[in-house]
Amino acid sequence: MERTLVLLKPDCVERRLMGRVLSRFEDKGFNVVAMKMLRVTPELAKQHYAEHVEKPFYPALEAFITGAPVVAMVLEGLEVIRVTREILGATSGLQAAAGTIRGDFSSSRQMNLVHASDGPEAAARETELYFQADEICAYQPTLTPWLKADDES
């Protein structure tokens, strides 16, 4: 099973879309194996967005991500990184397809509601920024046999 980090960004929290967004992942059959609400500090923002710190848009990005609480979660499932990013849609809500989270709820590039790791290395690195190992609670839901065949793992 693969894992990915997902952040419900400040605009998602402030607009009270957390439950609607979370339900998209649960409806797909992904397990939420860790979740918490927190305030991203400037220090954490610099670690999370390390590749952007020197770019001209970084100050606005930091102000946005630290401006209100976020909900951090770790999702687990088959091809969860790729599928989660497809569920989100294109980065800009104006370019995201209808039926995706951003296509349905966003009309901005920056205020695009959700962050999801873009690959296995990023998922591992980002998960360690937000969660201690003992905060991840892996489990096997009783409905798993109805979500995937036994030979899919």
C-alpha positions, 0 to 999 in steps of 0.5 A: 500500500502506498501513502501520501500526505494531503493538506487541506489548506487555509482556504479549505478550512476557512470555507468549511469545505473540509468534510466535503473534500475528505469525503472524496478520498473516503468515497474512493476507498482510501484510508485516512491513517493520520489526521490533525489540525495545526497552524503551519509556522513560517519555519515549517512552511520553509521546510515544506516549500524548500524548493520555492523559498528563493522564488519571488512568489514565496512570501505570498505563499508563506503568508497564505499557508500560515494565515489560518489552520490547515488539516494534515492527513496521511492517506493510504491506498492503491496508487494513492499518490497518482489518484489523489492528484487526479481527484484534486485536478489541475493546480488552477481551479480555473483549469481544473476539470469539473468533478475534481475538487479544484474544478468544483470548488476553486477559481484560483491558482494559489487558493486551490484548497488542497496540497498533495504530495507529487511522488513517493519521495515527496510523500515520505519527506512531507509526512515526516514534516507533519507526523511522528511515526507513532501518529500514523494508525494503519488499519484494515477496514472491514469493507476492504474486500468490497473495494479491491480484489484479493490480488490487488495490493 
